Amino acid sequence: MKKILLGVATLLATLSTKAIDNNVVAIIYSGNTATIEIASNITNYVSCTSGTSSHVKLVQNSTSSANPGEIIYQLSGTSDNGEFYMEGEYKATIQLNGLTLTNPDSTAIHIKNGKRIKVSLANGTTNTLADGTTDPESKGCFHSKGHTEFAGKGTLNISSNIRHAIYSKEYITVKNCTINVSSAKKDAIHCQQYFLMQSGTINITSTDDDGIQVEYKDPTNPTGITTDHEDEDSGNFYMTGGTLNMTSVTDKCVKADGNISMTGGTQGFDTTNILEKAATSSIGHIETEKDAEGSIYDLNGRMMPKGTLQKGVYIIIEKGKTKKVVR
């Protein structure tokens, strides 16, 4: 019997120390601590600067001579006093695999990486994120600098107590997964470039501002629609499939600097409570012959002199075209 027990103990020890797959960083939260395991093939590319703290901070080293390829960050476990912060320059997948994470001070997940970021909700899992109220610089409970693609067949429950629930500095796409936004002090989802919902379900039940807002990333040079959305900065909202439900939205259900296109899916919200061309909608201006030469207006629709202007955001109408510029 003693030999059998020793054999079982040896097997368990082997399983617990088994090497993880290449290009994987596994993070397991437990209260105020976190266990971080980095695959041996990427230890030269990824470092942890937070030790065993539940406020996990990981940095990708972009100065290495070779590109390791896409890195997968697997997040699981529970903490009511933690965060995930990742800084880097490689494409990445953030896999949420039964994660419950609250940061009482600031953003729960902050991805400071301008590359394509896939957020994979593991099949059948429920993941919950919440943020705090004390960081005035926080832009969202989930904050991504890069191109953010939500996918998978899991569920993400998210609430924000200070600003947006989900914020991306570039585009957002949604496919297959379920996203439930129970509360947001600003927008439930806020992104730049464009928003594309292809499938899945989004339920927005309470927001103090817009349901979904899409802005230009570069208001001085929007692109309009591009082939396969490559390098697109249209400010457009697209819904081609899935189900989008919204209740208790304080302002607009959908607000876009560009156009709003709903060609498929189920819209469970007031489709008349939307706003296209939000960047220029407040002008309230009838074009005149002077506009053919180029006229400048402030955001209240007042024509401005063409001389020296104070720094700010202005609307220029020239030859029938309208654009928003920063001067």
WOKA-V672791 format. One record per residue. RES is the residue in one small letter. SS is DSSP state (a for helix, b for strand, c for the rest). Layout:
BEGIN
<<RES,SS> <RES,SS>>
END
This chain:
BEGIN
<<m,c> <k,a> <k,a> <i,a> <l,a> <l,a> <g,a> <v,a> <a,a> <t,a> <l,a> <l,a> <a,a> <t,a> <l,a> <s,a> <t,c> <k,c> <a,c> <i,c> <d,c> <n,c> <n,c> <v,b> <v,b> <a,b> <i,b> <i,b> <y,b> <s,b> <g,c> <n,c> <t,b> <a,b> <t,b> <i,b> <e,b> <i,b> <a,c> <s,a> <n,a> <i,a> <t,c> <n,c> <y,c> <v,b> <s,b> <c,b> <t,c> <s,c> <g,c> <t,c> <s,b> <s,c> <h,b> <v,b> <k,b> <l,b> <v,b> <q,b> <n,c> <s,c> <t,c> <s,c> <s,c> <a,c> <n,c> <p,c> <g,c> <e,c> <i,b> <i,b> <y,b> <q,b> <l,b> <s,b> <g,b> <t,b> <s,b> <d,c> <n,c> <g,c> <e,b> <f,b> <y,b> <m,b> <e,b> <g,c> <e,c> <y,c> <k,c> <a,b> <t,b> <i,b> <q,b> <l,b> <n,b> <g,b> <l,b> <t,b> <l,b> <t,b> <n,c> <p,c> <d,c> <s,c> <t,c> <a,c> <i,b> <h,b> <i,b> <k,b> <n,c> <g,c> <k,c> <r,b> <i,b> <k,b> <v,b> <s,b> <l,b> <a,c> <n,c> <g,c> <t,c> <t,b> <n,b> <t,b> <l,b> <a,b> <d,c> <g,c> <t,c> <t,c> <d,c> <p,c> <e,c> <s,c> <k,c> <g,b> <c,b> <f,b> <h,b> <s,b> <k,c> <g,c> <h,b> <t,b> <e,b> <f,b> <a,b> <g,b> <k,c> <g,c> <t,b> <l,b> <n,b> <i,b> <s,b> <s,c> <n,c> <i,c> <r,c> <h,b> <a,b> <i,b> <y,b> <s,b> <k,c> <e,c> <y,c> <i,b> <t,b> <v,b> <k,c> <n,c> <c,c> <t,b> <i,b> <n,b> <v,b> <s,b> <s,b> <a,c> <k,c> <k,c> <d,c> <a,c> <i,b> <h,b> <c,b> <q,b> <q,c> <y,b> <f,b> <l,b> <m,b> <q,c> <s,c> <g,c> <t,b> <i,b> <n,b> <i,b> <t,c> <s,c> <t,b> <d,c> <d,c> <d,c> <g,c> <i,b> <q,b> <v,b> <e,b> <y,c> <k,c> <d,c> <p,c> <t,c> <n,c> <p,c> <t,c> <g,c> <i,c> <t,c> <t,a> <d,a> <h,a> <e,c> <d,c> <e,c> <d,c> <s,c> <g,c> <n,b> <f,b> <y,b> <m,b> <t,c> <g,c> <g,c> <t,b> <l,b> <n,b> <m,b> <t,c> <s,c> <v,b> <t,c> <d,c> <k,c> <c,c> <v,b> <k,b> <a,b> <d,c> <g,c> <n,c> <i,b> <s,b> <m,b> <t,c> <g,c> <g,c> <t,b> <q,b> <g,b> <f,c> <d,c> <t,c> <t,c> <n,c> <i,b> <l,b> <e,c> <k,c> <a,c> <a,c> <t,c> <s,c> <s,c> <i,c> <g,c> <h,c> <i,c> <e,c> <t,c> <e,a> <k,a> <d,a> <a,a> <e,c> <g,c> <s,b> <i,b> <y,b> <d,c> <l,c> <n,c> <g,c> <r,c> <m,b> <m,b> <p,c> <k,c> <g,c> <t,c> <l,c> <q,c> <k,c> <g,c> <v,b> <y,b> <i,b> <i,b> <i,b> <e,b> <k,c> <g,c> <k,b> <t,b> <k,b> <k,b> <v,b> <v,b> <r,c>>
END
